[in-house]
Amino acid sequence: MVITMKPQTVQDIFDVSQAFASGKRLLLLFILKNEPMGYTVMTKYFERMGIPIGSSEVYKHIKLLTDGGFITKKSSSYVLTLKGLRAVENTIDIINTPPTIPEVRLSFREKRIAK
């Protein structure tokens, strides 16, 4: 089976994957789900959770999430966009989905021969 995708779809997959490529970046989305906050408060959240993060790293994550449309700056705080909220919700769904192996069944259908 050959799968074909539009070049834009492939690019979109890679763009979205950037948000999920880092646990810290994904955690930042979860943090912002609760309330809008500025850079300093974000950094303190990571410190309280015992997760080391440097200031340049926080800015890198903010930039990638902003460029990807997952968060936006409103006044002096960052907030989730609808896209960011959907990323959090879908991640929760994935976390709660058991790793069940699907049952595979063979099916034989009569092949019709054209006359």
N, CA, C and O atoms as CSV, one atom per row, in Angstrom:
chain,resi,resn,atom,element,x,y,z
A,1,MET,N,N,0.838,-1.173,0.000
A,1,MET,CA,C,0.000,0.000,0.000
A,1,MET,C,C,0.891,1.247,0.000
A,1,MET,O,O,1.777,1.386,0.843
A,2,VAL,N,N,0.654,2.117,-0.921
A,2,VAL,CA,C,1.411,3.356,-1.025
A,2,VAL,C,C,0.575,4.476,-0.428
A,2,VAL,O,O,-0.576,4.686,-0.811
A,3,ILE,N,N,1.168,5.183,0.508
A,3,ILE,CA,C,0.480,6.307,1.137
A,3,ILE,C,C,0.995,7.585,0.499
A,3,ILE,O,O,2.202,7.819,0.446
A,4,THR,N,N,0.092,8.396,0.025
A,4,THR,CA,C,0.488,9.677,-0.554
A,4,THR,C,C,-0.109,10.793,0.284
A,4,THR,O,O,-1.258,10.725,0.721
A,5,MET,N,N,0.690,11.806,0.493
A,5,MET,CA,C,0.237,12.977,1.248
A,5,MET,C,C,0.690,14.231,0.526
A,5,MET,O,O,1.712,14.252,-0.160
A,6,LYS,N,N,-0.084,15.247,0.701
A,6,LYS,CA,C,0.302,16.535,0.145
A,6,LYS,C,C,1.542,17.036,0.884
A,6,LYS,O,O,1.696,16.775,2.077
A,7,PRO,N,N,2.419,17.744,0.194
A,7,PRO,CA,C,3.613,18.286,0.864
A,7,PRO,C,C,3.264,19.142,2.087
A,7,PRO,O,O,3.992,19.113,3.079
A,8,GLN,N,N,2.171,19.899,2.035
A,8,GLN,CA,C,1.788,20.736,3.172
A,8,GLN,C,C,1.393,19.883,4.371
A,8,GLN,O,O,1.680,20.247,5.512
A,9,THR,N,N,0.734,18.745,4.122
A,9,THR,CA,C,0.356,17.843,5.208
A,9,THR,C,C,1.598,17.297,5.894
A,9,THR,O,O,1.655,17.225,7.121
A,10,VAL,N,N,2.582,16.917,5.111
A,10,VAL,CA,C,3.840,16.419,5.673
A,10,VAL,C,C,4.497,17.508,6.514
A,10,VAL,O,O,4.964,17.235,7.619
A,11,GLN,N,N,4.538,18.727,6.010
A,11,GLN,CA,C,5.132,19.838,6.753
A,11,GLN,C,C,4.363,20.101,8.037
A,11,GLN,O,O,4.966,20.363,9.077
A,12,ASP,N,N,3.029,20.033,7.976
A,12,ASP,CA,C,2.199,20.239,9.171
A,12,ASP,C,C,2.493,19.187,10.227
A,12,ASP,O,O,2.542,19.501,11.416
A,13,ILE,N,N,2.690,17.933,9.803
A,13,ILE,CA,C,3.015,16.866,10.753
A,13,ILE,C,C,4.329,17.177,11.461
A,13,ILE,O,O,4.429,17.019,12.678
A,14,PHE,N,N,5.331,17.615,10.716
A,14,PHE,CA,C,6.618,17.954,11.321
A,14,PHE,C,C,6.503,19.176,12.228
A,14,PHE,O,O,7.138,19.227,13.281
A,15,ASP,N,N,5.700,20.156,11.830
A,15,ASP,CA,C,5.523,21.353,12.656
A,15,ASP,C,C,4.857,21.007,13.988
A,15,ASP,O,O,5.300,21.462,15.042
A,16,VAL,N,N,3.795,20.204,13.941
A,16,VAL,CA,C,3.093,19.816,15.167
A,16,VAL,C,C,3.997,18.961,16.047
A,16,VAL,O,O,3.969,19.076,17.272
A,17,SER,N,N,4.789,18.115,15.427
A,17,SER,CA,C,5.660,17.235,16.214
A,17,SER,C,C,6.680,18.013,17.039
A,17,SER,O,O,7.192,17.490,18.028
A,18,GLN,N,N,6.982,19.241,16.658
A,18,GLN,CA,C,7.915,20.060,17.433
A,18,GLN,C,C,7.392,20.317,18.846
A,18,GLN,O,O,8.172,20.373,19.797
A,19,ALA,N,N,6.087,20.471,18.983
A,19,ALA,CA,C,5.519,20.697,20.318
A,19,ALA,C,C,5.656,19.458,21.191
A,19,ALA,O,O,5.779,19.567,22.411
A,20,PHE,N,N,5.635,18.283,20.571
A,20,PHE,CA,C,5.688,17.033,21.315
A,20,PHE,C,C,7.100,16.459,21.401
A,20,PHE,O,O,7.316,15.419,22.023
A,21,ALA,N,N,8.050,17.133,20.782
A,21,ALA,CA,C,9.424,16.622,20.745
A,21,ALA,C,C,10.156,16.823,22.066
A,21,ALA,O,O,11.237,16.270,22.265
A,22,SER,N,N,9.590,17.593,22.951
A,22,SER,CA,C,10.232,17.874,24.235
A,22,SER,C,C,9.205,17.738,25.354
A,22,SER,O,O,8.124,18.325,25.302
A,23,GLY,N,N,9.563,16.957,26.358
A,23,GLY,CA,C,8.684,16.824,27.518
A,23,GLY,C,C,8.476,18.153,28.223
A,23,GLY,O,O,7.386,18.429,28.725
A,24,LYS,N,N,9.512,18.973,28.262
A,24,LYS,CA,C,9.402,20.282,28.911
A,24,LYS,C,C,8.445,21.187,28.142
A,24,LYS,O,O,7.673,21.935,28.743
A,25,ARG,N,N,8.495,21.120,26.827
A,25,ARG,CA,C,7.604,21.951,26.020
A,25,ARG,C,C,6.154,21.508,26.211
A,25,ARG,O,O,5.255,22.339,26.339
A,26,LEU,N,N,5.939,20.213,26.227
A,26,LEU,CA,C,4.588,19.699,26.435
A,26,LEU,C,C,4.097,20.034,27.846
A,26,LEU,O,O,2.933,20.387,28.036
A,27,LEU,N,N,4.983,19.923,28.822
A,27,LEU,CA,C,4.629,20.280,30.195
A,27,LEU,C,C,4.265,21.764,30.291
A,27,LEU,O,O,3.372,22.142,31.049
A,28,LEU,N,N,4.946,22.581,29.535
A,28,LEU,CA,C,4.648,24.013,29.517
A,28,LEU,C,C,3.213,24.249,29.042
A,28,LEU,O,O,2.526,25.128,29.562
A,29,LEU,N,N,2.764,23.478,28.065
A,29,LEU,CA,C,1.366,23.598,27.624
A,29,LEU,C,C,0.405,23.233,28.751
A,29,LEU,O,O,-0.615,23.895,28.945
A,30,PHE,N,N,0.737,22.172,29.495
A,30,PHE,CA,C,-0.108,21.762,30.619
A,30,PHE,C,C,-0.135,22.840,31.699
A,30,PHE,O,O,-1.183,23.096,32.292
A,31,ILE,N,N,0.994,23.463,31.954
A,31,ILE,CA,C,1.074,24.536,32.952
A,31,ILE,C,C,0.186,25.707,32.532
A,31,ILE,O,O,-0.541,26.270,33.351
A,32,LEU,N,N,0.252,26.062,31.261
A,32,LEU,CA,C,-0.527,27.207,30.777
A,32,LEU,C,C,-2.013,26.900,30.662
A,32,LEU,O,O,-2.827,27.815,30.534
A,33,LYS,N,N,-2.371,25.625,30.707
A,33,LYS,CA,C,-3.792,25.261,30.651
A,33,LYS,C,C,-4.533,25.800,31.866
A,33,LYS,O,O,-5.704,26.168,31.771
A,34,ASN,N,N,-3.861,25.848,32.996
A,34,ASN,CA,C,-4.499,26.293,34.231
A,34,ASN,C,C,-4.695,27.797,34.294
A,34,ASN,O,O,-5.711,28.274,34.798
A,35,GLU,N,N,-3.733,28.538,33.790
A,35,GLU,CA,C,-3.840,30.002,33.835
A,35,GLU,C,C,-2.767,30.640,32.977
A,35,GLU,O,O,-1.692,30.069,32.797
A,36,PRO,N,N,-3.052,31.831,32.441
A,36,PRO,CA,C,-2.022,32.571,31.711
A,36,PRO,C,C,-0.909,32.973,32.681
A,36,PRO,O,O,-1.168,33.248,33.853
A,37,MET,N,N,0.297,33.003,32.198
A,37,MET,CA,C,1.396,33.416,33.067
A,37,MET,C,C,2.575,33.922,32.255
A,37,MET,O,O,2.708,33.651,31.062
A,38,GLY,N,N,3.418,34.661,32.941
A,38,GLY,CA,C,4.620,35.198,32.333
A,38,GLY,C,C,5.799,34.246,32.507
A,38,GLY,O,O,5.700,33.202,33.151
A,39,TYR,N,N,6.894,34.640,31.919
A,39,TYR,CA,C,8.117,33.835,31.908
A,39,TYR,C,C,8.575,33.466,33.316
A,39,TYR,O,O,8.916,32.308,33.561
A,40,THR,N,N,8.591,34.421,34.249
A,40,THR,CA,C,9.098,34.178,35.602
A,40,THR,C,C,8.279,33.124,36.327
A,40,THR,O,O,8.843,32.248,36.983
A,41,VAL,N,N,6.968,33.192,36.219
A,41,VAL,CA,C,6.101,32.220,36.882
A,41,VAL,C,C,6.295,30.840,36.262
A,41,VAL,O,O,6.307,29.837,36.976
A,42,MET,N,N,6.447,30.781,34.940
A,42,MET,CA,C,6.697,29.498,34.278
A,42,MET,C,C,7.966,28.855,34.832
A,42,MET,O,O,7.985,27.668,35.159
A,43,THR,N,N,9.013,29.650,34.932
A,43,THR,CA,C,10.295,29.150,35.436
A,43,THR,C,C,10.142,28.619,36.858
A,43,THR,O,O,10.716,27.584,37.197
A,44,LYS,N,N,9.374,29.315,37.690
A,44,LYS,CA,C,9.160,28.881,39.071
A,44,LYS,C,C,8.384,27.566,39.139
A,44,LYS,O,O,8.643,26.744,40.018
A,45,TYR,N,N,7.432,27.357,38.218
A,45,TYR,CA,C,6.715,26.084,38.161
A,45,TYR,C,C,7.680,24.934,37.940
A,45,TYR,O,O,7.606,23.911,38.620
A,46,PHE,N,N,8.581,25.107,36.992
A,46,PHE,CA,C,9.568,24.059,36.715
A,46,PHE,C,C,10.453,23.816,37.941
A,46,PHE,O,O,10.742,22.670,38.285
A,47,GLU,N,N,10.874,24.884,38.589
A,47,GLU,CA,C,11.713,24.751,39.796
A,47,GLU,C,C,10.976,23.978,40.884
A,47,GLU,O,O,11.552,23.097,41.522
A,48,ARG,N,N,9.683,24.311,41.100
A,48,ARG,CA,C,8.897,23.626,42.134
A,48,ARG,C,C,8.718,22.146,41.836
A,48,ARG,O,O,8.602,21.335,42.754
A,49,MET,N,N,8.697,21.793,40.562
A,49,MET,CA,C,8.551,20.391,40.178
A,49,MET,C,C,9.900,19.668,40.162
A,49,MET,O,O,9.968,18.469,39.893
A,50,GLY,N,N,10.964,20.405,40.450
A,50,GLY,CA,C,12.291,19.798,40.467
A,50,GLY,C,C,12.845,19.508,39.084
A,50,GLY,O,O,13.689,18.627,38.920
A,51,ILE,N,N,12.375,20.241,38.098
A,51,ILE,CA,C,12.840,20.051,36.728
A,51,ILE,C,C,13.781,21.201,36.373
A,51,ILE,O,O,13.350,22.350,36.283
A,52,PRO,N,N,15.064,20.896,36.173
A,52,PRO,CA,C,16.010,21.953,35.848
A,52,PRO,C,C,15.749,22.525,34.452
A,52,PRO,O,O,15.570,21.786,33.484
A,53,ILE,N,N,15.732,23.837,34.373
A,53,ILE,CA,C,15.518,24.498,33.086
A,53,ILE,C,C,16.190,25.867,33.142
A,53,ILE,O,O,16.007,26.616,34.102
A,54,GLY,N,N,16.947,26.182,32.136
A,54,GLY,CA,C,17.623,27.476,32.062
A,54,GLY,C,C,16.748,28.513,31.384
A,54,GLY,O,O,15.796,28.173,30.682
A,55,SER,N,N,17.071,29.764,31.593
A,55,SER,CA,C,16.250,30.836,31.027
A,55,SER,C,C,16.247,30.807,29.502
A,55,SER,O,O,15.211,31.046,28.883
A,56,SER,N,N,17.388,30.519,28.894
A,56,SER,CA,C,17.411,30.465,27.428
A,56,SER,C,C,16.576,29.299,26.913
A,56,SER,O,O,15.984,29.379,25.837
A,57,GLU,N,N,16.530,28.218,27.684
A,57,GLU,CA,C,15.722,27.061,27.289
A,57,GLU,C,C,14.234,27.402,27.349
A,57,GLU,O,O,13.473,27.015,26.463
A,58,VAL,N,N,13.820,28.123,28.385
A,58,VAL,CA,C,12.409,28.530,28.498
A,58,VAL,C,C,12.036,29.398,27.304
A,58,VAL,O,O,10.986,29.198,26.693
A,59,TYR,N,N,12.890,30.358,26.969
A,59,TYR,CA,C,12.606,31.232,25.828
A,59,TYR,C,C,12.532,30.436,24.525
A,59,TYR,O,O,11.700,30.733,23.668
A,60,LYS,N,N,13.389,29.430,24.368
A,60,LYS,CA,C,13.363,28.588,23.163
A,60,LYS,C,C,12.020,27.866,23.068
A,60,LYS,O,O,11.415,27.820,21.997
A,61,HIS,N,N,11.551,27.300,24.189
A,61,HIS,CA,C,10.273,26.596,24.187
A,61,HIS,C,C,9.117,27.551,23.899
A,61,HIS,O,O,8.216,27.225,23.127
A,62,ILE,N,N,9.143,28.720,24.515
A,62,ILE,CA,C,8.094,29.713,24.275
A,62,ILE,C,C,8.057,30.090,22.797
A,62,ILE,O,O,6.981,30.175,22.204
A,63,LYS,N,N,9.214,30.315,22.205
A,63,LYS,CA,C,9.268,30.697,20.792
A,63,LYS,C,C,8.713,29.599,19.900
A,63,LYS,O,O,7.920,29.876,19.000
A,64,LEU,N,N,9.118,28.359,20.136
A,64,LEU,CA,C,8.619,27.253,19.306
A,64,LEU,C,C,7.107,27.081,19.453
A,64,LEU,O,O,6.407,26.843,18.468
A,65,LEU,N,N,6.612,27.200,20.673
A,65,LEU,CA,C,5.169,27.060,20.896
A,65,LEU,C,C,4.394,28.229,20.305
A,65,LEU,O,O,3.287,28.047,19.799
A,66,THR,N,N,4.964,29.422,20.364
A,66,THR,CA,C,4.326,30.595,19.759
A,66,THR,C,C,4.336,30.474,18.238
A,66,THR,O,O,3.314,30.690,17.587
A,67,ASP,N,N,5.489,30.131,17.678
A,67,ASP,CA,C,5.589,29.976,16.228
A,67,ASP,C,C,4.663,28.875,15.713
A,67,ASP,O,O,4.143,28.968,14.602
A,68,GLY,N,N,4.459,27.840,16.516
A,68,GLY,CA,C,3.579,26.741,16.122
A,68,GLY,C,C,2.108,27.030,16.330
A,68,GLY,O,O,1.258,26.237,15.925
A,69,GLY,N,N,1.795,28.153,16.955
A,69,GLY,CA,C,0.399,28.529,17.166
A,69,GLY,C,C,-0.248,27.865,18.374
A,69,GLY,O,O,-1.473,27.856,18.493
A,70,PHE,N,N,0.578,27.299,19.286
A,70,PHE,CA,C,0.042,26.637,20.475
A,70,PHE,C,C,-0.198,27.615,21.624
A,70,PHE,O,O,-1.086,27.408,22.450
A,71,ILE,N,N,0.595,28.674,21.669
A,71,ILE,CA,C,0.414,29.717,22.682
A,71,ILE,C,C,0.544,31.071,22.001
A,71,ILE,O,O,1.042,31.180,20.881
A,72,THR,N,N,0.089,32.089,22.699
A,72,THR,CA,C,0.250,33.451,22.205
A,72,THR,C,C,0.488,34.366,23.394
A,72,THR,O,O,0.171,34.018,24.532
A,73,LYS,N,N,1.042,35.523,23.125
A,73,LYS,CA,C,1.293,36.481,24.203
A,73,LYS,C,C,0.126,37.450,24.263
A,73,LYS,O,O,-0.282,38.026,23.254
A,74,LYS,N,N,-0.400,37.616,25.464
A,74,LYS,CA,C,-1.496,38.549,25.690
A,74,LYS,C,C,-1.077,39.419,26.864
A,74,LYS,O,O,-0.964,38.940,27.992
A,75,SER,N,N,-0.852,40.683,26.597
A,75,SER,CA,C,-0.322,41.601,27.605
A,75,SER,C,C,1.070,41.103,27.999
A,75,SER,O,O,1.929,40.953,27.131
A,76,SER,N,N,1.310,40.845,29.269
A,76,SER,CA,C,2.632,40.377,29.695
A,76,SER,C,C,2.638,38.882,30.004
A,76,SER,O,O,3.596,38.362,30.576
A,77,SER,N,N,1.559,38.197,29.621
A,77,SER,CA,C,1.438,36.768,29.902
A,77,SER,C,C,1.293,35.965,28.618
A,77,SER,O,O,0.961,36.495,27.558
A,78,TYR,N,N,1.549,34.689,28.747
A,78,TYR,CA,C,1.327,33.755,27.648
A,78,TYR,C,C,0.070,32.944,27.954
A,78,TYR,O,O,-0.173,32.562,29.099
A,79,VAL,N,N,-0.721,32.689,26.917
A,79,VAL,CA,C,-1.960,31.925,27.064
A,79,VAL,C,C,-2.010,30.838,25.993
A,79,VAL,O,O,-1.409,30.963,24.926
A,80,LEU,N,N,-2.738,29.775,26.305
A,80,LEU,CA,C,-2.954,28.731,25.310
A,80,LEU,C,C,-3.900,29.235,24.232
A,80,LEU,O,O,-4.844,29.974,24.514
A,81,THR,N,N,-3.644,28.838,23.018
A,81,THR,CA,C,-4.610,29.045,21.946
A,81,THR,C,C,-5.517,27.805,21.924
A,81,THR,O,O,-5.289,26.854,22.671
A,82,LEU,N,N,-6.521,27.822,21.085
A,82,LEU,CA,C,-7.381,26.643,20.946
A,82,LEU,C,C,-6.545,25.441,20.507
A,82,LEU,O,O,-6.777,24.319,20.957
A,83,LYS,N,N,-5.576,25.681,19.629
A,83,LYS,CA,C,-4.685,24.607,19.178
A,83,LYS,C,C,-3.890,24.027,20.347
A,83,LYS,O,O,-3.713,22.812,20.439
A,84,GLY,N,N,-3.413,24.892,21.236
A,84,GLY,CA,C,-2.676,24.434,22.411
A,84,GLY,C,C,-3.553,23.637,23.360
A,84,GLY,O,O,-3.124,22.623,23.911
A,85,LEU,N,N,-4.779,24.096,23.549
A,85,LEU,CA,C,-5.723,23.382,24.412
A,85,LEU,C,C,-6.023,22.001,23.841
A,85,LEU,O,O,-6.072,21.018,24.581
A,86,ARG,N,N,-6.225,21.922,22.522
A,86,ARG,CA,C,-6.478,20.624,21.882
A,86,ARG,C,C,-5.271,19.701,22.037
A,86,ARG,O,O,-5.438,18.493,22.208
A,87,ALA,N,N,-4.060,20.254,21.980
A,87,ALA,CA,C,-2.851,19.441,22.171
A,87,ALA,C,C,-2.841,18.837,23.570
A,87,ALA,O,O,-2.509,17.663,23.734
A,88,VAL,N,N,-3.202,19.626,24.579
A,88,VAL,CA,C,-3.253,19.136,25.955
A,88,VAL,C,C,-4.333,18.069,26.087
A,88,VAL,O,O,-4.084,17.001,26.646
A,89,GLU,N,N,-5.520,18.347,25.582
A,89,GLU,CA,C,-6.630,17.395,25.691
A,89,GLU,C,C,-6.306,16.072,24.993
A,89,GLU,O,O,-6.588,14.999,25.525
A,90,ASN,N,N,-5.717,16.153,23.808
A,90,ASN,CA,C,-5.367,14.933,23.078
A,90,ASN,C,C,-4.252,14.167,23.775
A,90,ASN,O,O,-4.226,12.937,23.732
A,91,THR,N,N,-3.341,14.872,24.411
A,91,THR,CA,C,-2.283,14.207,25.168
A,91,THR,C,C,-2.876,13.456,26.353
A,91,THR,O,O,-2.462,12.337,26.656
A,92,ILE,N,N,-3.845,14.071,27.021
A,92,ILE,CA,C,-4.526,13.401,28.137
A,92,ILE,C,C,-5.224,12.142,27.638
A,92,ILE,O,O,-5.175,11.102,28.294
A,93,ASP,N,N,-5.877,12.231,26.475
A,93,ASP,CA,C,-6.532,11.048,25.889
A,93,ASP,C,C,-5.510,9.943,25.612
A,93,ASP,O,O,-5.770,8.773,25.892
A,94,ILE,N,N,-4.366,10.307,25.070
A,94,ILE,CA,C,-3.322,9.322,24.776
A,94,ILE,C,C,-2.822,8.690,26.065
A,94,ILE,O,O,-2.647,7.474,26.133
A,95,ILE,N,N,-2.591,9.501,27.084
A,95,ILE,CA,C,-2.116,8.984,28.378
A,95,ILE,C,C,-3.109,7.981,28.959
A,95,ILE,O,O,-2.710,6.968,29.533
A,96,ASN,N,N,-4.394,8.262,28.812
A,96,ASN,CA,C,-5.436,7.407,29.386
A,96,ASN,C,C,-5.850,6.233,28.506
A,96,ASN,O,O,-6.708,5.443,28.899
A,97,THR,N,N,-5.260,6.107,27.334
A,97,THR,CA,C,-5.596,5.009,26.430
A,97,THR,C,C,-4.713,3.804,26.737
A,97,THR,O,O,-3.487,3.903,26.694
A,98,PRO,N,N,-5.336,2.661,27.047
A,98,PRO,CA,C,-4.525,1.478,27.339
A,98,PRO,C,C,-3.849,0.954,26.070
A,98,PRO,O,O,-4.394,1.083,24.975
A,99,PRO,N,N,-2.677,0.371,26.219
A,99,PRO,CA,C,-1.962,-0.157,25.047
A,99,PRO,C,C,-2.505,-1.513,24.607
A,99,PRO,O,O,-1.787,-2.513,24.606
A,100,THR,N,N,-3.756,-1.530,24.241
A,100,THR,CA,C,-4.440,-2.757,23.846
A,100,THR,C,C,-4.020,-3.148,22.430
A,100,THR,O,O,-3.928,-2.308,21.535
A,101,ILE,N,N,-3.772,-4.427,22.256
A,101,ILE,CA,C,-3.419,-4.934,20.929
A,101,ILE,C,C,-4.714,-5.265,20.196
A,101,ILE,O,O,-5.559,-5.987,20.725
A,102,PRO,N,N,-4.873,-4.747,18.994
A,102,PRO,CA,C,-6.120,-5.028,18.265
A,102,PRO,C,C,-6.177,-6.480,17.809
A,102,PRO,O,O,-5.154,-7.117,17.556
A,103,GLU,N,N,-7.392,-6.978,17.714
A,103,GLU,CA,C,-7.595,-8.329,17.214
A,103,GLU,C,C,-7.640,-8.257,15.694
A,103,GLU,O,O,-8.349,-7.429,15.123
A,104,VAL,N,N,-6.886,-9.121,15.052
A,104,VAL,CA,C,-6.840,-9.139,13.596
A,104,VAL,C,C,-7.591,-10.368,13.109
A,104,VAL,O,O,-7.356,-11.482,13.577
A,105,ARG,N,N,-8.475,-10.156,12.185
A,105,ARG,CA,C,-9.277,-11.269,11.639
A,105,ARG,C,C,-9.070,-11.326,10.131
A,105,ARG,O,O,-9.003,-10.303,9.449
A,106,LEU,N,N,-8.975,-12.522,9.649
A,106,LEU,CA,C,-8.898,-12.705,8.209
A,106,LEU,C,C,-10.297,-12.739,7.638
A,106,LEU,O,O,-11.227,-13.245,8.266
A,107,SER,N,N,-10.436,-12.204,6.458
A,107,SER,CA,C,-11.724,-12.207,5.799
A,107,SER,C,C,-11.505,-12.594,4.345
A,107,SER,O,O,-10.668,-12.014,3.653
A,108,PHE,N,N,-12.257,-13.568,3.897
A,108,PHE,CA,C,-12.162,-13.989,2.512
A,108,PHE,C,C,-13.418,-13.537,1.800
A,108,PHE,O,O,-14.534,-13.833,2.226
A,109,ARG,N,N,-13.224,-12.829,0.729
A,109,ARG,CA,C,-14.349,-12.385,-0.087
A,109,ARG,C,C,-14.202,-12.983,-1.471
A,109,ARG,O,O,-13.098,-13.180,-1.980
A,110,GLU,N,N,-15.314,-13.256,-2.044
A,110,GLU,CA,C,-15.293,-13.819,-3.383
A,110,GLU,C,C,-14.853,-12.759,-4.357
A,110,GLU,O,O,-15.417,-11.666,-4.396
A,111,LYS,N,N,-13.847,-13.077,-5.145
A,111,LYS,CA,C,-13.358,-12.126,-6.132
A,111,LYS,C,C,-14.151,-12.328,-7.417
A,111,LYS,O,O,-14.218,-13.435,-7.952
A,112,ARG,N,N,-14.730,-11.284,-7.888
A,112,ARG,CA,C,-15.527,-11.365,-9.121
A,112,ARG,C,C,-14.618,-11.121,-10.323
A,112,ARG,O,O,-13.818,-10.186,-10.348
A,113,ILE,N,N,-14.764,-11.952,-11.269
A,113,ILE,CA,C,-13.948,-11.842,-12.488
A,113,ILE,C,C,-14.809,-11.192,-13.572
A,113,ILE,O,O,-15.913,-11.640,-13.879
A,114,ALA,N,N,-14.254,-10.115,-14.137
A,114,ALA,CA,C,-14.976,-9.415,-15.193
A,114,ALA,C,C,-14.976,-10.257,-16.465
A,114,ALA,O,O,-13.960,-10.849,-16.829
A,115,LYS,N,N,-16.118,-10.305,-17.131
A,115,LYS,CA,C,-16.244,-11.096,-18.378
A,115,LYS,C,C,-16.234,-10.216,-19.573
A,115,LYS,O,O,-16.330,-10.704,-20.699
